[in-house]
Amino acid sequence: MVVTQLSLEFRFQGKKLRGFSCELTRSPHGVLPESILTTTCQVTIPILLSGLGMITAGLVMNTVQHWPVFSEVKELLTLVPPLVGLKGNLEMTLASRLSTAANTGQIDDDQERFKIIISNLAVVQVQATVVGLLAALAALLLGIVSKEALDWDKVALLCTSSVITAFLAALALGILMICIVIGARKFGVNPDNIATPIAASLGDLITLSILALISSFFYRHKETWYLMPLVCVGFMALTPLWIIIARQNPPIMKILKYGWFPIILAMIISSFGGLILSKTISKHQFKGMAVLTPVICGVGGNLVAIQTSRISTFLHMWSTPGVLPVQMKRFWPNPFFIFCSSEVNSVSARVLLFLVIPGHLIFFYLICLVEGHSVTSSKIFVALYLVAGIVQVLILLYLAEVMVRLTWHQGIDPDNHCIPYLTGLGDLLGTSLLALCFLLDWILRARIGLAELVSELVSVPP
């Protein structure tokens, strides 16, 4: 481990201030700065793997939407985006925290590593349990607003399925994140580049599969009235145990005190995306909505999570909370600077942006190979879909830069607060833009068809 002492200069009301210093703990395998080639290679493979996971999740979604439980309990479709989005609220946030800890050398010591891992897992389980319950209540509320019928069996089914799904998915993905970050650390790879997309590669599939299986099981046993409340209360009763474990690490315990607002707000934002999904998934002109939604939401969420994690690590390594580097002083920077400058975070933003179109084309082609009959493949729709993907990622990458700067300036750790907002917005933007693509494709093709019909009628001799 190499400890570097930096002397920093600041200007306050035109006067130069000296004497402030901070110690930065650097790893033996320092990962910053990276070359464009290194960043591209480390990011591309996990993004492609995550795309395969999202495609599989889309195929699962396209299948389970016709199951009896999903047909009868419409709120389950509303529940899908916020539950799937928990990987952004919890696992990607966990991956970002652990990546920062790895790049700053905090997990090099065996005893400290065990303490950080156990406390982080405990915090994630508390958050997953509580947010899972809140997501179910939000889905029920949106169902009431949409004038869906409501009864006790539906309430119990949604709450129990959501809590169990969130709990089990968070546990599985949390353990996976820990293994990836520690492995990346040992091999000298930047975990910021690989941890969050790998979380997404299995996150959607695991969450959807657990939700479908659990909800179907309880749907078949809905006559046993006490089963679902008993199981739900049992999982909720484990929360004090996780809190006791998390208290062993005071910095992590702060997340339980002050870190609820980002994940709850992100869950609410994702729920509106779920409402759009549930309202459009059965419409004929939106053919393929179920398959493509996890892909467009996942790609945007993955790319912005990578960028957010990298910017946060950059600030942790080269600055102190509340103090922004000179090149990051502006809270609302010029978009040209974000995407076109030679600054390290701008380089990574360009790399991520250039992956959008090739990635979406590969994923769309694979979906058409497997489920060609379920997806419209008109040239108009493909063009609209690619434009939507670019617009989504452009907005998210810019907001990532803005949010990280604002939170860091307030002395708040971006690892805990920014990714939930951005992935929630990614879900809402992705679902909305995808629905708009289907609608515009349907309108444009209808007009083209009408124009061709009129042309044929005019050309027919009297």
Secondary structure as UniProt FT lines:
FT   STRAND          2..12
FT   TURN            13..14
FT   STRAND          15..26
FT   TURN            28..29
FT   HELIX           36..64
FT   TURN            65..66
FT   HELIX           68..72
FT   HELIX           75..84
FT   HELIX           87..91
FT   HELIX           92..103
FT   TURN            104..107
FT   HELIX           110..145
FT   TURN            146..147
FT   HELIX           152..187
FT   HELIX           191..220
FT   TURN            221..223
FT   TURN            225..226
FT   HELIX           227..237
FT   HELIX           239..246
FT   TURN            247..248
FT   HELIX           250..258
FT   HELIX           260..280
FT   TURN            281..282
FT   HELIX           284..286
FT   TURN            287..288
FT   HELIX           289..318
FT   TURN            321..322
FT   HELIX           326..328
FT   HELIX           335..340
FT   HELIX           344..354
FT   HELIX           356..371
FT   HELIX           372..374
FT   HELIX           379..409
FT   TURN            410..411
FT   HELIX           414..459
//
